[in-house]
Amino acid sequence: MLKQFFAAFALCAAMMPAARATSVIPLYLEEIVDQSAVAFEGTVTENRSARDEEGRPVTYTTFAVSDALKGNPGSTYTIKQLGAETEGGLNYRAYGIPKFSVGQHVVVFLYGKSSAGFSSPVGLAQGRFAVGTDETGESVSNGRDFRDMARNLVSASVLDSVDLTKLVYGQLTALTTTSVGSRPTPLKRPSRGHHD
C-alpha cells in the first residue's frame, strides 16, 4: 500500500508544472542604500517594451525625478529591465524583476547600469518603495517591516514600539542620509534570528 502511495505521489509530482519563483536574501536598509548607484523619488512616465540591440525582450521604464537621494539621476531617468509585453504578442516575464506602472509614485534604489545597459532595484522589489498619502502625510513602503530593515540604524527599543510597515517620506530620507554618511566600514550581517 505504501509503495502505491509513493508511486501515485511521484506521478502527480511529475505532472505538476514547474514552480516559478525567485528568492532573494532580505536586505537591511543600509545594504539597499550602499548597494545602489542611484536613488530617487519619482513618478513613472513611460513603459516601453521592445527588443534591445541583442534581440532580448526588454522594458524601458522612464521616471520623472522629483528628489535625488543618491547619485545624479537628472530630471528624468530611464532603466532597462529584462522582460516585455507588447501588443504584437511578445510576452516574456522575468520572475522577480519588479514591474512599474505609468503614474506610479515611487522611491527607487537602483544598481548601476550593466555593460548591456540593464538596471533594476537593489534586492529586486526591496529597492522599490511605493509612495502613498494618508493621515500622516506622504509615506513609503516596500511591503517589508522597517523594524527589521532599519535595525542597524535605529535603536531596537524605538523600532519595537511602533508598527513600521511604512515610513513618512522624511524618515526614509533621514535614514538614507544616516546610512550613507555615518559608517566608515561595511556592516557585517548579523544572523536574522537574533536582534540586539
N, C-alpha and C positions, 0 to 999 in steps of 0.2 A: 504494500500500500504506500509506504514512504517513497519508494522508487518511482511509482506512478505520479505522486505529488510533485517530486522534483523534476520529472520529465515534463509534466504539464507546465510547471513554473518556467523551466528553461525554454519551452516552446513559446510561451507568452512573452517572455523577455526578448527573445529573438525577433518577434514580430512587432515589438514596440518601435516607434520612430526614435531616432537619436535625440537625446536631450540637447537643447540649445541654451547654453548659459555661459556667462563669463564671470569669473571670480576675481576679485581684487582684494588686496590687504587693506583694511581700514587705515586711513592716514590721520595723523594729528593735524590740526590746523596749521601749525608752523611747518610741517612737512609739505603741505599743499602750497603754502606761500613760498618756501625755499625752493621747491622744485619747479615753480613757474618762472617763465621768462618774461611774461607779460600778464598783467591782471587789470581788469577794469569793470566799471559798471556801464551797462549799455542796453540798447534795445535792438532786437533782431529786425533788420530792414529787408533782408532778402535771403532766400534759399534757392540755389540754382543747382540742379542735378545735371551731370554731363559725364562724358568720358574724358579723362585727362590725356596729356600728351602720350602716355604709355598705354592708353586704352582701358585704364581701370575705371570702374564706375565710382564717381565721387560726388560729394555735395559741397558746394561753396556756400558758406554762411557769412553774411555781412552784418556787422553791428554798427550802429551809431553810438559812439563812445561819449558818455556824459561825465565820467570821472575816472581818471587814470590812477590806479593803485600801485602799479609796478611796471617798470619799463616805459616805453614811449609808443603807445598804440596809435597816436594821432586822433583825428576826429572820426575816422571810420577804420574798421579793422575787419579783414576777411580771413576766415580759416577754411582749410580744405580737409575734409574727412572722408574716409573710405565708406562707401555705400551710397546708393542713389535710387530714387524713384522718379520715373518720368512718365509723361502721358503716352510716349511711344512704346511702353511696355517694359522698359528697363526697371527691374525691381531687384536690388541687391541690398540686403541688410547685413551690416557687420554688427553682431551682437555685442552689447556692452558700450558701444560708442553712442554717446548722448545725441539725441536729435533736438533741434531748436525749431521753434515756430515763429513765423513773422509776427511782430508785435510783442513778443515775449520780452519782458524786462528782467535782466539777469546781472549777476556779478560772476565773472568767469576768471579762473586762474588757469592759464594755458601754458603747455610746454612750448619750447621754441620750435620753429619750423624745421622739419627734417630736410634732407637734401632733395627729397622728392616734393617738398612743399606742404607736407601734411602737418597738422597740429590738432590737438584735442585737449579738453580739460584734463588737468592733473588728476590722476586716480579715476579717470572716466567721469562718472556722474558726481564724484566727490568734489570736483573742482568747478561745478556749475551750481550756483545758488540762485533760486528764483527770488525775485523781489516782489513783495506784495505790500499792501497798505491795510492796516486795521486800526483799532482804537489806540494802539501805542505808537502809531506813525508808520513810517516805511521800515519794513523788516525783511530779512533774508533767511533762506533755509535751503539746505540741500537734502533734507529728509533725515539727516542724522542728528543725534543729540549733541549739542555743543558742550555738554558737561564732559563727554569723553574726548571730543575733538580738541578742546582747549585746556585739557587737564594740566599740561605742562606750562601753560602761560598764566593761569589764574589759580589762586588757592582753592583746594578741594572743598573747603567749608563754604566758600562763596558759591561755587558751582552746584553743590549738593542742595542748596537752599531753594532753588528755583527750577522750573521746567525750561530747559533751553533748547527746544527743538527749532527755535528761530531766534534771531537776534535783531535788535534795532540796527539799521544800517551803520550808524555811527559807532556802535560797539564792534562791529566786524572790522571797520577801518582802523579802530584803535588797536584791536588785537593784531591786525595785519602789520601795523607800524611797530608794535611791540615785538612781533616775530622777526621782522626784517632788521630792526636796529639794535636789539639787545643781546644777541647771543654771539660771542666770538668763536665758539666751536660748535660743530653739529651735535645735536642731541642723540643719545643712544636710545633706542626704542625699548621702553620698559615692557614687561610682559602685560598682555591685555587683561589678564585676570586679576591683576593687583593694582590698586590705586594708592598712592602715597598720601 
